[in-house]
Amino acid sequence: MFDFSKIFESDGPDIVYTWTIPVFAAIIFIEMAYSHFNKEKLYETKDVATNVLFALLNYSLDIIMKGFSMFVMMFFYHYRIFDWEVGIWYWIAVFLAQDFAYYVHHYVDHHSRVFWAVHITHHNSDYFNITTGFRSPVFQPLYRYLFFSPLAFVGFHPLHVMVAYSSIQIYGTFVHTQSIKSMGFLEYFLVTPSHHRVHHACNIKYLDRNMGMGLIIWDKIFGTFEKEDPEVPVKYGIYPKMKSKDPATVLFYEWRRIGKDLRQPGLSFKNRIQYLFYSPGWRHDGTGKTVKQYQKEYKEKMTKKTSTVTEEVTSEPKFEYSDK
């Protein structure tokens, strides 16, 4: 039987994951059946195999890093600036703080190239289904705890922080689906499949949007929210597309591109650091474009297009008069 009290011990997150495995297996089977009978082609065997492989690699590295990451977080907790009384409001605060910390973590993953090189594995599939949620950024356990350590510093116990993280992550896995079109009123405050489809899109309009995992309120507060637009169908994956989809290429795709940029002759030390930590797309010679630049151009183009259409609709009809 499931002992609820044990999730607050050192193996708490592992227990949470273990008990959800059969649930995920059942839901994946149902979605596969839905895809098959509706001929929607939501799954592809090699893609699913890659998703499972990356999940196992990520989990293995997580186990290796577990002791060190907990040590770091406990260090911050030892010097905490607040002491909380554990109760319902404490747990609400833990979950809210953890969800916000993940939003910040996720935002950095998309806006700093070295972090994007890790996170890109979660985005470079052309498919979007429940197993995509398991397509983990393999090397993330090497640094993830650094984003959660501030929560320990303000008085949240590291074990509680990680239980909140694993619980929210499980919910976040479920929203990787095309089978659910809308969740009604929940769309206003939760991350939903519709919101997360936008996040996984490579359309310019949708890039770097909807960073939340549990709550969508952070995106609405900080201006990164984008609603799914029926007139702009979502295209999944990354651009440019990878030429090969073997696991090694998928895993090291962006690292190899970074290496190529760093090997350019005549680069200053500053330029090399910028290639590592500036936004993806940045180039020292100004020939590259970041997501912000692409979206600025896109908005200007759409504004111009809208203005042209409005002018054509509202302008006076033109007649040609003839004395003949």
C-alpha positions in Angstrom: 0.0 0.0 0.0 1.0 3.6 -0.6 2.3 5.2 2.6 1.7 8.9 2.2 4.0 9.9 5.0 7.0 8.3 3.3 7.0 10.9 0.5 8.4 13.4 2.9 11.5 11.2 3.5 14.7 11.2 1.4 13.2 8.8 -1.2 10.0 10.8 -1.4 10.3 11.9 -5.1 11.3 8.4 -6.2 8.1 7.0 -4.5 6.0 9.6 -6.2 7.4 8.7 -9.6 7.2 4.9 -9.0 3.5 5.0 -8.1 2.6 7.0 -11.2 4.3 4.6 -13.7 1.3 2.4 -14.1 -0.9 5.5 -14.5 1.3 6.8 -17.3 1.5 3.4 -19.0 -2.3 3.2 -19.1 -2.7 6.8 -20.4 0.0 6.3 -23.1 -1.8 3.1 -24.2 -5.1 4.9 -24.4 -3.6 7.8 -26.4 -1.9 5.3 -28.8 -5.2 3.6 -29.3 -6.9 6.9 -29.9 -4.2 7.9 -32.4 -4.4 4.6 -34.2 -8.2 4.4 -34.6 -8.4 8.1 -35.5 -5.4 7.8 -37.9 -3.8 10.9 -36.4 -0.2 9.5 -36.4 0.7 11.0 -33.0 3.3 8.3 -32.3 6.4 7.0 -34.1 8.3 4.0 -32.8 11.8 5.4 -33.0 10.7 8.7 -31.5 9.1 6.9 -28.5 12.3 4.8 -28.1 14.4 8.0 -27.9 12.0 9.5 -25.4 12.3 6.5 -23.1 16.1 6.4 -23.5 16.5 10.0 -22.5 14.2 9.5 -19.5 16.3 6.6 -18.3 19.6 8.6 -18.8 18.2 11.6 -17.0 16.9 9.4 -14.1 20.3 7.7 -13.8 22.2 11.0 -13.7 19.6 12.2 -11.2 20.4 9.3 -8.9 24.2 10.0 -9.2 23.7 13.7 -8.4 21.1 13.2 -5.7 23.5 13.2 -2.8 25.5 16.3 -4.0 22.4 18.3 -5.0 20.7 17.6 -1.6 24.0 18.5 0.1 24.0 21.9 -1.6 20.3 22.6 -0.9 20.8 21.5 2.8 23.7 24.0 3.0 21.4 26.8 2.1 18.7 25.5 4.3 21.1 25.5 7.3 21.6 29.2 6.8 17.9 29.8 6.1 16.5 33.3 6.9 13.0 32.1 7.8 11.5 29.3 9.9 8.1 28.1 8.7 5.5 26.4 10.8 4.5 23.3 8.7 0.8 23.3 7.9 -1.6 23.9 5.0 -0.3 27.4 4.3 3.3 26.2 4.3 2.5 23.5 1.7 0.7 26.0 -0.4 3.7 28.3 -0.2 6.1 25.4 -1.1 4.1 24.5 -4.2 3.8 28.1 -5.3 7.4 28.8 -4.7 8.6 25.7 -6.5 6.4 26.3 -9.5 7.8 29.9 -9.8 11.3 28.6 -9.4 10.7 26.2 -12.2 9.4 29.0 -14.4 12.6 30.9 -13.8 14.6 27.8 -14.5 12.7 27.1 -17.7 13.0 30.8 -18.8 16.8 30.6 -18.5 16.8 27.3 -20.4 15.3 29.1 -23.4 17.3 32.3 -23.2 20.9 31.3 -22.5 22.5 29.1 -25.1 24.5 26.7 -22.9 21.3 25.9 -20.9 19.3 25.6 -24.2 21.9 23.1 -25.4 20.7 20.9 -22.5 17.0 21.7 -22.8 16.7 21.4 -26.6 16.4 17.6 -26.4 13.0 18.1 -24.9 12.0 20.2 -28.0 13.6 18.6 -31.0 11.0 15.9 -31.6 8.6 16.5 -34.5 5.9 14.6 -32.4 3.9 15.7 -29.4 2.4 13.1 -27.2 2.5 11.9 -23.6 5.9 10.2 -24.1 7.3 13.6 -25.2 7.0 14.5 -21.5 9.6 11.8 -20.8 12.0 13.2 -23.4 14.1 14.7 -20.6 17.0 17.2 -20.8 19.5 14.6 -19.9 22.1 16.8 -18.3 19.7 18.9 -16.3 20.4 17.2 -12.9 23.9 18.7 -13.1 22.6 22.2 -12.3 18.9 22.0 -11.6 19.3 22.2 -7.8 20.9 25.7 -8.2 17.6 27.1 -9.2 15.9 25.4 -6.2 18.5 26.3 -3.6 17.0 29.8 -3.0 13.8 28.1 -1.8 15.8 26.3 0.9 17.5 29.6 1.8 14.1 31.2 2.5 13.2 28.3 4.8 11.5 25.5 2.7 13.0 22.1 3.5 14.8 20.7 0.5 12.9 17.4 0.7 9.6 19.3 0.6 10.9 21.3 -2.3 11.8 18.2 -4.3 8.4 16.5 -3.5 6.7 19.6 -4.8 8.9 19.5 -7.9 8.2 15.8 -8.7 4.5 16.3 -8.1 4.2 19.3 -10.4 6.5 17.6 -13.0 4.1 14.6 -13.1 1.2 17.0 -13.9 3.5 18.7 -16.5 4.0 15.4 -18.2 0.3 14.9 -18.7 -0.1 18.1 -20.6 2.0 16.8 -23.5 -1.0 15.7 -25.6 -2.9 16.7 -28.7 -5.9 14.6 -27.6 -7.3 17.3 -25.2 -8.3 20.4 -27.0 -9.4 22.6 -24.1 -9.8 22.3 -20.3 -12.5 25.0 -20.0 -12.2 27.4 -17.1 -8.9 25.7 -16.0 -7.3 27.4 -19.0 -7.2 30.7 -17.0 -4.8 29.6 -14.3 -3.3 26.1 -15.1 -0.9 25.1 -17.7 -3.0 23.0 -20.1 -2.3 20.9 -23.2 -3.3 23.8 -25.3 -0.8 26.1 -23.5 1.9 23.5 -23.8 1.3 22.8 -27.4 2.2 26.4 -28.0 5.4 26.0 -25.9 6.6 23.1 -28.1 5.8 24.9 -31.4 8.5 26.2 -33.7 6.2 28.8 -35.2 7.8 32.3 -34.7 4.7 33.5 -33.0 4.9 30.8 -30.4 8.6 30.6 -29.6 9.7 31.0 -26.0 6.1 31.2 -24.7 4.2 29.5 -21.9 7.2 28.5 -19.7 5.1 27.4 -16.7 4.8 23.7 -15.6 1.9 23.8 -13.2 0.4 27.3 -13.2 0.1 29.6 -16.2 -0.2 32.7 -14.0 3.6 33.3 -14.1 3.5 33.6 -17.9 0.6 36.1 -17.7 2.4 38.1 -15.0 5.7 38.3 -16.9 4.5 38.6 -20.4 5.5 35.2 -21.8 1.9 33.9 -22.3 0.6 33.1 -25.7 -2.8 31.6 -26.4 -3.1 28.8 -29.0 -4.4 30.4 -32.2 -6.6 28.3 -34.5 -5.5 30.4 -37.4 -1.8 29.5 -36.7 -1.6 25.7 -36.5 1.2 24.4 -34.3 4.3 23.0 -36.0 6.4 20.9 -33.6 10.1 20.5 -33.3 13.0 22.9 -33.8 14.3 25.0 -36.7 16.5 24.2 -38.5 15.6 20.5 -38.5 18.2 17.9 -37.6 19.5 15.9 -40.5 19.7 12.8 -38.3 17.6 11.6 -35.5 19.9 9.0 -33.9 20.1 9.5 -30.1 23.7 10.8 -30.2 22.8 13.5 -32.7 19.7 14.4 -30.8 21.5 14.6 -27.5 24.6 16.6 -28.7 23.0 18.6 -31.5 23.3 22.1 -30.0 26.6 21.3 -28.3 28.2 20.5 -31.6 26.8 23.8 -33.0 28.3 25.7 -30.1 31.6 24.0 -30.6 31.6 25.0 -34.2 30.9 28.7 -33.3 33.6 28.7 -30.6 36.2 27.4 -33.1 35.8 30.4 -35.4 39.2 32.1 -35.9 39.8 35.5 -34.3 37.2 35.3 -31.6 37.9 37.3 -28.4 37.4 35.7 -25.0 34.3 37.9 -24.5 32.8 36.6 -27.8 33.4 33.0 -26.7 31.6 33.7 -23.4 28.8 35.4 -25.3 28.4 32.4 -27.5 27.9 30.3 -24.4 25.5 32.4 -22.4 23.8 34.8 -24.8 20.4 33.9 -26.4 20.4 31.2 -29.1 20.8 32.8 -32.5 23.2 35.6 -31.3 26.3 36.0 -33.4 29.3 38.3 -32.8 29.2 39.7 -36.4 25.5 40.6 -36.3 24.4 38.1 -38.9 22.3 36.0 -36.5 18.9 36.6 -35.1 17.5 35.8 -31.7 13.9 34.8 -31.0 13.1 38.4 -29.9 14.4 39.7 -33.2 12.4 37.2 -35.2 9.3 38.0 -33.2 9.7 41.7 -33.6 9.9 41.3 -37.4 6.9 39.0 -37.3 4.8 41.5 -35.3 5.8 44.3 -37.6 4.8 42.2 -40.6 1.5 41.2 -39.1 0.7 44.8 -38.1 1.5 46.0 -41.6 -0.6 43.2 -43.1 -3.5 44.1 -40.7 -3.2 47.8 -41.6 -3.3 47.0 -45.3 -6.4 44.8 -45.0 -8.1 47.4 -42.8 -7.3 50.2 -45.2 -8.7 48.2 -48.1 -11.9 47.4 -46.2 -12.6 50.9 -44.9 -11.4 53.0 -47.9 -13.9 54.6 -50.2 -14.7 52.6 -53.4 -12.8 53.9 -56.4 -14.9 54.6 -59.6 -13.7 55.4 -63.0 -16.0 58.0 -64.8 -16.2 58.3 -68.5 -18.0 60.8 -70.7 -18.4 58.3 -73.4 
